Amino acid sequence: MEVLFTQRGCALKEQIYPDGAQRKRLYRTSLPPRSGDQLLNLYPTVIEHLKTGEYYPNWTNLERFDYIRETIELLNTLPKFEMASDKHSWEDILWWWFRMWFGRKSVQPSVAQISKWHSYVSQNFGYRFNWGLGSVISLAAEEAFGDLPPTLGDWPKTGLPWAAFWMKELVIWGTLDPVAAYSLARRIEVTRDKAEEKAQEYYDQQPDWQDTDEVLNATEIQRWAAELPGRDRDEELSIPNPPASIQVQQLLRDFSQTSHQKWRVVPIETASQIYWFDPAGFALAVSDKNERWLPEFLDVYDFTLDVSQKRISWELYSRLQ
């Protein structure tokens, strides 16, 4: 075994991959040699596409979405990063994940499919695609900096726009706004809608950069976030309490085969009802929406479903305690 291992190692270096620069690039891909070769062949095409994101701040949401979709489409041609098959196409699921409710007939998951689609997003976009994109970025960084460790401010030297820098976070959080993605990652806000509203505060402070790639400079966004006032406990606690007891109108799952009686749930509002989902995306119960209900409750309180009593209880969100 020692002889076989040594002979194989020598053959790889001396006969199969004698070019040291090529070996280094293969290593940068973080892939097996065959898959690495495939990525290296595709690399120039992906880089040229990523460079088109220079005007990302000027684009409509549909143009931003297409920029991300086309990047996924390019990497999807490689077997290592190919999207898994599903009853619905990966484009349909991506469309849903980014909440693109216009421009085409949007495909929506059923209640039973929501958890499966979240899992698909995590495994295929958050992991498989971001792995491929990370390999491309690693190659671009190697070309720009060699073995020198780059800093965040060095990103423009890669020749890529800031939109390409943020793409992994955009895919993870399902928002087309890099500042919103940063707010979600740093827990400045906890919902996409509120994070996108918060992002507008940043853009309003950058009038000279509104239409340039520089508005997405990560160091500037970091600086802006660091200067945000902390959330004031007294201000948050001034929000009225939810109703003392929220009675469940109907349980949406069969709990007879489990001894677990209490479930952490998240409220999702409709016009007249509240659906209570567990963190995995399964709808567990539904209740009527009390006139005292406020959307802000989601940011301030934790909710628990007691199956045996068909009742929702609440307590202050743990980060406030």
Secondary structure as UniProt FT lines:
FT   HELIX           2..11
FT   HELIX           12..16
FT   HELIX           20..28
FT   TURN            29..30
FT   HELIX           33..51
FT   HELIX           52..58
FT   HELIX           61..75
FT   TURN            76..77
FT   HELIX           79..81
FT   HELIX           90..97
FT   TURN            98..99
FT   HELIX           111..113
FT   HELIX           114..120
FT   HELIX           121..129
FT   HELIX           130..145
FT   TURN            146..147
FT   HELIX           152..158
FT   HELIX           162..173
FT   HELIX           178..185
FT   TURN            186..187
FT   HELIX           192..204
FT   HELIX           207..209
FT   TURN            210..211
FT   HELIX           213..216
FT   HELIX           218..226
FT   HELIX           233..237
FT   STRAND          246..247
FT   STRAND          250..251
FT   TURN            256..257
FT   STRAND          262..269
FT   STRAND          273..277
FT   TURN            279..280
FT   STRAND          283..288
FT   TURN            291..292
FT   TURN            295..296
FT   HELIX           297..300
FT   STRAND          301..306
FT   TURN            307..310
FT   STRAND          311..316
FT   HELIX           318..320
//
